Structure formats: C-alpha cells, structure tokens
Amino acid sequence: MDSTSQGNPLQPADRDYVSALASGLDIIMAFDNAHPRMTLSEVAERTGMNRAKARRFLLTLHALGYVYKEQRYFELAPKVLQLGYSYLASNNHRSVIQKFLERITAQCGESSSLGVLDGDEVIYLARSSAPHRLMAITLSVGTRLPAAHTSMGRVLLAQLSNQELDTYLNNLPLKRYTDKTIIDTLTLKNCIKKVRKQGYAIVDQELDSGLRSLAVPAFDANGKLLGAINISTNAVRVNISTLLKTYLPILQETASEICTSITS
C-alpha cells in the first residue's frame, strides 16, 4: 500500500479503469538498470503483452517523445523525467526536508534520506549523501529498495493496520540478500510490530553486508505520514549502541521539527 494513497483503488474490471493508460505505464516501467535498451520482443516478454500491442504502445510513446527508437531497439527518452519531476515539484515539503537531512549529515557525518512506500519497495524522495559510499549501488533520488529489508521500509510498514500488514506480508516474496536477511514471514511480521511499538527501526546488514541503518517516521503538523527518514552507516564504523544513544535522538528531534514545520 502506498503511504499517500487515498480511498480504495480501482480494479482492472471497473468501468472507470483505463487499461490503455495502465499498459502505457507498464511499458515505461519495463525499462530499468538491467534493461535500459530492449527490442520489441523483449518489451513484450517483460510486460506480458503480445507483440502487436507492445508495438502500438512503444510507437505511441515514441511519437510523444518518451521513447527513443533506433533500428530494432527502444530506450527511454529524457522526457520521462518530467513525470517524476511533476511529483517532486508538487510536494513542496521535499525542499524543507532536504535541509533537515543535510543538517543530519553535518551533525553525524552519515548519509540521511527520506523515503516513501511504493508497493513492495521504498523509493527515495530526498537524500543527503556523506562522502563515504555504503553500497555497491549508488543511492539517489528515485532509487528503489525492497521495503521489507530496509529501516525506512519497516517504519512505513509499521504504519499499516494489522489487517493491511497481514495482507501485505502474505503476498510478499521474501528474498535472501545476506546471511542476516529475514526470510521468514512470521519473524518479519513480529519485527515490524516491534518497530510499531518502539517507534523506530534498525536494520543490520540484511540488504547489504556492512550496511546498518536506523529510521523513524515523519509526520506533518496534521498527523499525515510524509514518509520515513533514516541514517545509514557502515557496520564496522558505527555499532548498534551508537545508533541508539547518539543517532536516534538526532532523528527523533528532526522528525519533531519536521512535524512543526510542515502542514498538509
């Protein structure tokens, strides 16, 4: 469940559901780091569409400037970035939170981010990076990571009701990333309930060996969930005790200031 969704979403069988729009977005989302450039057949296979349908959508996106076409290959055009920018531009709280994240980095020398829940993933909306690199991949605005194995993801999942959490976890495929990754659904559920009770989450090297992170939820003045803010660090350099005694108060104080600074 998206943390910012309102009401019950339409289902594909509903009369107001526009399947053509959904298919067009499926085409765009089929391109990723592992598939930046694809043939028609590859796009059709990744989206589950037949070749004729995939071809029509690709050519339409090409005509609109969202896709480049070079002989047999298709790739996303820079115009696609306008879709993401529209979201960021419409969230005027992001620039305010960015300043808070930069202050966190200045205080503790570690990277800090704001993320929201989007399906099974956490998507980064703002980030203040420390000089040292923590993961093999580069984390930046727009990066997606599996929610179940990140501190921000668990904080956001803890905001779900018991019924919503059960439904979410029952449909969630769990993948092992390191020898510390929780892959048992019941264990993960109990972990998230503990996060709900204590108000923060620590994830220790479950997603990437050496990566340790701490997160708390961030709300606006009206109690609306804005997302989660975190501090991520190297497990060798910073132990759990330091996370709890030094970094947690910084995050909690920042979340409190965000709450008093932003209104819906």
Secondary structure, DSSP 8 states (H G I E B T S, - for coil): --TT--S----TTSTT--HHHHHHHHHHHT-BTTBSSEEHHHHHHHHT--HHHHHHHHHHHHHHTSEEEETTEEEE-GGGHHHHHHHHHH-THHHHHHHHHHHHHHHHSSEEEEEEEETTEEEEEEEE--SS--SSS---TT-EEEGGGSHHHHHHHTTS-HHHHHHHHHT------STT----HHHHHHHHHHHHHHT-EEEESSSSTTEEEEEEEEE-TTS-EEEEEEEEEETTTS-HHHIIIIIHHHHHHHHHHHHHH---
